[in-house]
Amino acid sequence: MRTQRQVVDYALQRRALLAEVYSGRVGTMEVCDASPYLVRAAKFHGQPTETSCPVCRKEQLTLVSWVYGDELKHIAGSARTPDELDRMSSLYEEFTVYVVEVCRTCSWNHLVQSYVLGTGGLRARKPRRRTAAE
């Protein structure tokens, strides 16, 4: 069970950047700059979408979820599948997920969404004992 909160959507930023690319003010080499690590993470940990790449239009985009948080220790900064996120949301109190869309053909990438997951105060508190006067 996911408990998404503090959701930030970057659709307006994406749309503005693509308008700059389509008008020619920004070159495709400036926006198609995904690191090899990100492209590899898209291949092994990504979630395929039905949306085609807005730059090359050759391949469907892949969503990659990156996790960060103090409590995560050595797994912070790694890509995770949706199943792993579900499992982690019940194990850790709070961590941030950044979802990036990636084209494995032209290396387009853009931050799509960020949100916080975890138990974060959702665990049931122990009922306090009643006194004899109550």
C-alpha positions as CSV (number, residue, x, y, z in Angstrom):
1,M,0.0,0.0,0.0
2,R,1.5,3.3,-1.1
3,T,1.0,6.4,1.0
4,Q,2.1,9.1,-1.5
5,R,2.2,12.6,-0.1
6,Q,3.9,15.9,-1.0
7,V,3.4,15.2,-4.7
8,V,5.1,17.6,-7.1
9,D,4.3,17.4,-10.8
10,Y,6.8,18.9,-13.3
11,A,4.5,18.9,-16.4
12,L,4.6,22.7,-16.9
13,Q,8.4,22.7,-16.8
14,R,8.5,19.8,-19.3
15,R,6.1,21.6,-21.6
16,A,8.1,24.8,-21.5
17,L,11.3,23.0,-22.2
18,L,9.8,21.1,-25.2
19,A,8.4,24.4,-26.6
20,E,12.0,25.8,-26.5
21,V,13.2,22.7,-28.3
22,Y,10.5,22.8,-31.0
23,S,11.1,26.5,-31.6
24,G,14.8,25.9,-32.1
25,R,16.0,28.0,-29.2
26,V,17.3,24.9,-27.4
27,G,19.2,22.2,-29.2
28,T,18.4,18.5,-28.9
29,M,21.9,17.8,-27.8
30,E,21.2,19.9,-24.7
31,V,18.1,18.0,-23.7
32,C,19.1,14.5,-24.8
33,D,21.8,14.1,-22.2
34,A,20.9,11.1,-20.1
35,S,23.8,9.4,-18.4
36,P,24.6,5.8,-19.3
37,Y,23.6,4.8,-15.8
38,L,20.2,6.3,-16.2
39,V,19.6,4.6,-19.6
40,R,20.7,1.3,-18.1
41,A,18.4,1.8,-15.1
42,A,15.6,2.4,-17.5
43,K,16.3,-0.9,-19.2
44,F,16.4,-3.0,-16.0
45,H,14.2,-1.1,-13.4
46,G,12.0,1.1,-15.6
47,Q,8.3,1.0,-16.2
48,P,7.4,1.2,-19.9
49,T,4.7,3.7,-21.0
50,E,2.6,4.2,-24.0
51,T,3.9,7.7,-24.6
52,S,6.4,8.1,-27.4
53,C,9.5,10.2,-27.0
54,P,8.7,13.9,-27.6
55,V,12.1,14.5,-29.3
56,C,12.9,11.5,-31.5
57,R,9.4,9.9,-31.7
58,K,11.1,6.5,-32.2
59,E,10.5,4.7,-29.0
60,Q,8.1,4.7,-26.0
61,L,9.3,6.5,-22.9
62,T,10.3,4.5,-19.8
63,L,9.7,5.8,-16.2
64,V,12.5,5.3,-13.7
65,S,11.9,5.8,-10.0
66,W,14.9,6.9,-7.9
67,V,14.8,6.8,-4.1
68,Y,16.5,9.1,-1.6
69,G,16.3,9.4,2.1
70,D,18.5,9.4,5.3
71,E,16.9,6.2,6.5
72,L,17.7,4.3,3.3
73,K,21.5,4.4,3.8
74,H,23.3,2.4,1.1
75,I,20.2,2.0,-1.2
76,A,19.7,5.8,-1.4
77,G,20.2,7.1,-4.9
78,S,19.2,3.9,-6.6
79,A,16.5,3.0,-9.1
80,R,13.6,0.9,-7.8
81,T,10.7,-1.0,-9.5
82,P,7.1,-0.3,-8.4
83,D,7.0,-3.6,-6.5
84,E,10.1,-2.6,-4.5
85,L,8.6,0.8,-3.8
86,D,5.5,-0.8,-2.3
87,R,7.6,-3.0,-0.1
88,M,9.9,-0.1,1.0
89,S,6.9,2.1,1.8
90,S,5.9,-0.3,4.6
91,L,9.5,-0.7,5.9
92,Y,10.8,2.8,6.1
93,E,9.4,5.8,7.8
94,E,10.0,8.4,5.1
95,F,11.9,8.6,1.8
96,T,11.5,10.6,-1.4
97,V,10.9,9.2,-4.9
98,Y,11.9,11.0,-8.0
99,V,10.3,9.7,-11.3
100,V,12.2,10.4,-14.4
101,E,11.1,9.7,-18.0
102,V,13.8,8.4,-20.3
103,C,14.1,7.6,-24.0
104,R,16.6,4.8,-24.4
105,T,17.1,5.7,-28.1
106,C,17.9,9.4,-28.0
107,S,18.7,9.8,-24.3
108,W,15.9,12.4,-23.6
109,N,15.2,12.6,-19.9
110,H,13.1,14.8,-17.7
111,L,11.9,14.8,-14.1
112,V,8.2,14.0,-14.2
113,Q,7.2,13.8,-10.6
114,S,8.4,13.6,-7.0
115,Y,6.7,12.4,-3.9
116,V,7.3,11.1,-0.4
117,L,6.6,7.5,0.6
118,G,6.8,5.7,3.9
119,T,4.9,5.0,7.1
120,G,5.6,8.5,8.4
121,G,3.3,8.5,11.4
122,L,0.8,6.1,9.9
123,R,1.5,3.2,12.2
124,A,-1.1,2.6,14.8
125,R,-0.3,3.9,18.2
126,K,-0.5,1.6,21.2
127,P,-3.7,2.3,23.1
128,R,-2.9,3.8,26.4
129,R,-3.9,2.0,29.5
130,R,-7.0,3.2,31.3
131,T,-6.9,4.0,34.9
132,A,-9.4,2.8,37.5
133,A,-11.0,6.2,37.6
134,E,-11.8,6.1,33.9
